[in-house]
């Protein structure tokens, strides 16, 4: 098939490359000429494992091209994916749909004949109805069907999530020709559906709700265990063991039940806020009031981390050297949008600490966002003369660190585990002062005397 993908950011670039990987002829479209030029050269503007290889193969095969020309895109195909960003509005909780509507307005005015517009962006429920109105307002003679096919990409696993998804959801417009739309989408995803991937067909509103509902549930689960973490800190209990114990309950499960610094990134924070805003517009604000506390618990973790570091440094950060290991909001990503790690680093600096940051992939993005922090080329360099070492993103490189790796360079043997990803016994038995966000486990060091 021939298809276009509008938006060449994280979602759009991944979708375009993976659709070409499936054998389709794909044209990626974006107004950012620099981004388009990079992708056309085979350069991915962000870090995503496996995507450079897929992009290279798709370009080499001749099945993937990129452009800034809407006229070219309108003439290229009759199936168009919409994958532009929906950021949070400045000063509001609501999602900003200006990029979505801009693409719709520009594209619809150029189309003739029959076309299918498939939304993939995470949008407030009701957006597809507004899109239909805007298409009609352009006065186009084209017959444009609208469907919604939400994305479920996890940063670090986006290629696998596109080519081997755990489900495909398709929202259909009853005013159109649902059977024809289903046939088109089945052709798009034929290799994936052949692997017996579940295919859920529903109405437009339900499809728009799927991704944001999933994000709200995930955010709630993360904030729940962090709320329990606060209780454990007050009671002297071990939140990691608590999570293990309740995670055995099949109704709950252990995944994403890890206490620590909380969630960030470009999806969960802004999506749950936009969800609350839209519920209020629909007159259902009370249904999602719990998400305010979910958001509040998550933000409190950052403050708690700063307070923990302050205590570990003797009650004041002024003049302390702090090593921050991790800047991306999660491992296997260079995304620093609403990153808890980088937020904490900035707060530490504001309180008078000299902060040295190291992240395996997110250094360039971090420098753009927090240019006043000190950035280093390795974990060891970041820890030079450190009074405390903070592990704030659980990269494998940091999990593999041993006390002996850092002892020669730190000033004080203090480590603060913001993700509860280290083995406390290893560090404490090596003579380090260990602090864990969510309470420090009781680990008895082996006695120097034998009995």
N, C-alpha and C positions, 0 to 999 in steps of 0.2 A: 504494500500500500504506500501511497504518498501522504504525508502529513506534515503539519507545521507544529512547532512548540513555541508559544509566546512566553518570553521570560527566560533568560539564560543565567539565572542565579543558581543556587544550590539545587532546588527542585527541578527547574527547567532544563539545566544542562545535563543533569543526571538522567532525566526522562528521555531527552532527545538522543543521547548517546546509547541508552539501553534499547530504545525502540529501533535504532539502526542496527544494534547488535542482534535484534530479533529478525532482521532482514528487510525492514521497511526503508523507504527513501524518506529522509527527514530533513526539514529545514528549520533550524533554530533561529528565532527572531528576538532581537533586543534593541532598545534605543541607545544603549551604551556601546559606542563604536569600539572603544578600547577592549571591552570584555569580548565582543564578537571577534575582534582580531586575534586575541589570545587563544580563544577556543579554536578558531580556524587554523592556528599554528599547532594545535595539539596541546596547548598549555591550559591546565585547569586553574582557575583563579582562586581556588580554595583547596584545602586538604581533604581528600576523601579517598581512603584506601580502595584500590582496584579501579577507580574511575579513569585515571590517566591511560591505563592499558585499553579499556573499553573505547575511550575516545580515539586513541590512536588507530585501533583496528577499524573503527567506523569511518574515520576520515580516509584511511588508506583504501578501504573498499569502494569509496566514492558514494556511499549511501548517506553520508551526513555532510551538510553544509550549514553555514551560518550567514545571516544578513541583518542589516538594519532597515531594509527596504520593505515597507508594508505592501507596496504594489506587487513586488515579486512574490511575497508570501501569499497574497490573495489569489494570485494566478497559479500558485504551485500545487495546491491540494484542495480537497473538499472536506478534510477532517482537520480540525484545529484544536490543539490542546492549550489550555490557559493555565500557565504556571508562574504568574508574577507574584511578587510579594504583597503581603497584607499587614504592614506594620501597625503598631499601636499609634493612635493619633496623639500628637503632642498635647499634653495637658489633659488628656482624657483616657478612659479605659477602652473606648470603642476602637474597632479596627478601622484603618484608613483604606478605603477601597478605590482611591483615585487611580491607582495603576491598573486595577482590573477594569474599571469603567473606561479608562483611556484606550486600552487595547480594543475593547468591544466597540467603542465609537469609531475608532480609526479603521478597524477591520470590516465592520458591517457595511460601512459606506462604500467599500471597494469591491464587495462580493457580488457575483451574479450566479444564477443557477441554484442548485441545492447544496447546502453545506451543513456540517455537524460541528458545533462548538462544544467541546468537552472541558468542563472546569475541573482543575485539580487543586487549585489553591485552597487554603483553609479560610473559609469565609463565614460571616454570620448567616444564620438561617434566614432565608428569604432573599438572598442575593440573586439567585437565579431568576426569580420573578422580576426583580428590578432590571436585570440584564435583558430580559425579554422586552420590557417596556422601552429600554434604551435602543434596542435594535429596531423596534417599530418606529421610534422617533426619528431615526436616521432617514426614513423614507426609502430604504433599500428595496429593490425589486427581488432580491434573493430570498430563497426559502431557507431560513436558518433554524435548525433544530438545536435546542439546548439540553445538555445532559450534565450530570455531575458525577465525577469519578475521583473521590478523595484519595490523597496520597497518605501513605503510612511509613514514611522514611525515617529511619534512625540514623543520625549522624555516626559515621564509622561503619555503617552496614547498608548504605543506600543502594549500592549496586545489587546486592543480594535481595534487598527488600523490593526492588523494582522487577528483577528477573525471576525471583522465586518468592512472591508475596504469600502471606498466610491467608489472604482473601482479596477478592476484587469486589468493590461495591459500585453499583451504577444506579444513579438517580435518574428517573425517566419523567418526561413531561407528558401528561395524559392528553394534552391538547395537540400533540404532534403525532408521530407515527412510531410508537414505542417498539414495535417489532422490527422496523427498519433500523432503528438506532441500535437495538440489541445485536442485530446481524452485523452491523459495522464494527461494534466494539468487540464482538466475538472474533472477528477477523483480525483486529488489532492485536488482541491478546491470545491468538490461537495456540502458539507454543506453550504459553503459561497454562491455559485452560486444559490443554492436552495432558498436563501433569496432574489433573484432577484438583486444581486449586478451586476452593469454594467461590461461587459466583452469586452474589446477592443482588437481586434487582429490587428497587424500591422507588418511592417517589422522590422528588427533588429535595424537599425539606428534610426528609430523614437522612438522605445522603449527605447533605450539608452539615447535619448534626453529628455524624459518626466520628469524624476526626477530633472535633473539639470535645465531644463527650469522652472519648478515649483519653485525651490529654488531661481532662479534668479528673478522671478516675485515677490516672497515674499520679498526678500531682497530689491528690488526696492521700493516696497510699504512702507516698514519700513523706508528706507532712505529718501523717498519723504517727509513723515511727519516730519522727523527730519530736513530736509532742510527747511520746512515751520516753524519749531520750531526756527531755526536760524533767520529767517525773523521776526517772532513774537517777539523774544527777542529784536531785533533792533527797532521794531516799537511800542513796548509796548502792543502787542496784546496777546490774550489767545489762545494758540495752542490747548488746550483740547476742548474748545468750537468750534474752527475752525474745528477740526476733527469730532466733533459731527455733525456740520452743513453739511460738504461735505459728511459725511458717510451716510446721508439719501438718497443720490443719489444712486439708485440701480446699476448704472453702476460702482460705486466706492466701496460702502459698508464700514462698520465701522470696521470690523475685521482687526487686525494687523495694525491699523492706530493709534497706540499709540506712542506719542513722548516720548523720554527718552534716555536711555543710549545706545540703539542700540542692534544689534544682535551679537551673538557669537556662541560657541559650535563647535562640530566636523563636521558640515555639511555645513551650509550656507557660512561661510567665505572661506573655502578651495574649495567648489564646484563652487562658482562663479569665483574664480581665475583660477581653472582648465578649466572652460568653456571658459574663455577669451583665455587661452593658446591654447586650441584645435582649437578655431575659427581661431587663427592666423596660426596654422599649415595647416588649410584647405584653407587659403587664404581669409578668411571672417572676418578678425580682425575688420574692420570698423563697422560691424554689432553689435559688443558688446562693443564698446568703452565707452558707457554710464555706463557699469558696473564698470569701473574704478572710476567714480565719485560716484557711489553707495557705493563702498568700502571706498572711501575717506571720504564721509559724515559720514559713520558709525564709522570710526576710530576717526574723529574729536569730536564725542560726548564724548569720554573718556577724551580727553584733556580739553574739555569744563567743564566736571565734576570736574576735578582737579582745574581748574581756579575758578570755582564757590565756591569750598570749601576754596580756598585760600582767596577769597574776604570775605567770611563769617567768616574767622578766623582773620580778620583785616589786610590782605595784606601779611601775611607770615605764613607758616605752621611750621616753626621752633619752636620746643618746644610745639606744640599743641597736645592735645590728641584727636584722631579721632576714633569714633566707626563706623565700617563698618558692616552693617547688610545685609548679602548675599554674597556668594562667587560663587555659581553655576551660570552658564550662564542663567538659567531660573529656575523657581520654579518646584517642583516635579522631580528634577534630582540632581544627585551628580556630574554631568559633569562640569569640570572646564576648559576644552579645549577652548582656546581663549575666556575666560570669561571676559566680560567687567568689572564686579564687582571686580574680583581679580586683573585685570590689573590696575584699578584705585587705589586699595589698595596699590599695589606695587609702583606706582608713588608717592602717598602721602608720603610713607615712605622715598623714595629717596629725597623728598623735606624737610625732617627733622621732619615729624610728627611721633608721637608714635601711631601706628595703631593697634587697637584691632578688630578682625574679629569674627563674629559668623554666622554660617549657619546651618540649621536643619539637613542637610544630607551630605554636601560636605566638612566637616572638614578634613577628612583623605586625600582626594585627594588634598586639598588646601595646607596642610602641605608639601606634596611631592613637589609641584610646587613652593611654596613661603615659605620655612622653616623659614625665618627670621621674618615673621609677628607674632604678638601675637594672639593666638587663645583662645577663651573662651568657656564656657559650656552653656551660655545663652545670650540672648539679653541684659538682665539687667546687667550682668557682663561685657559685652563688652562696655556698656555705662558708666561704673564707671569713674567719674571725666572727662567725655568727654566735650570737647569744641564745638564739633559738632557731630551730629548723621547722618550718611549717610545711606539711604535705597536704596540698589543697586540691589536687587533681590526681586521680589514681592511675596514672600512667604505669605501665608494666616496668619501665625503667626505674621508677621510684620504689615500686614494690620489691624490686630485686636488690635495692641498696642494703648494705650491711653496716653495722656500727663502725667496723674497722675502716670502711671506705671514707667516712667523714671525720673520724676522731683526729686525724692529723691536721685538719684545717679549721675546725670550729674553735671558738673561744670557750664555749660552755656546752656541755653534753646534755642539751635539752631538745627533745623532739616533740612536736605537737601534731597529732594525727587527726586532721580535719575530715577524713573520709573513713576512719576506722578500718583502714586497709592494711595496716602493718601488724606484725606479731608483737604484742607488747612484751612478751617474755624475752624475746631475742634482745630487745633494746634495754630492758630493765636489768636483765642478767649481765649485760655488758657494761653496766654502770651508768647508763643514761637515765636522765629524768624524763619519764614518758607521761604525756598528757593526751587524753583522747577526748574529742568533742563528743559529749554524750556520757561522760563519766570515765574515769580511769579504772580499768579492771584491776582486781587485786591479784598481783603476781608475786609469789614468794621467791626471792632469789635463793639459789642454792647456798647452803651454809659452807663456809670455808673450813669448818671442822667436821670430821667424820665421827660417827658414833658406832 
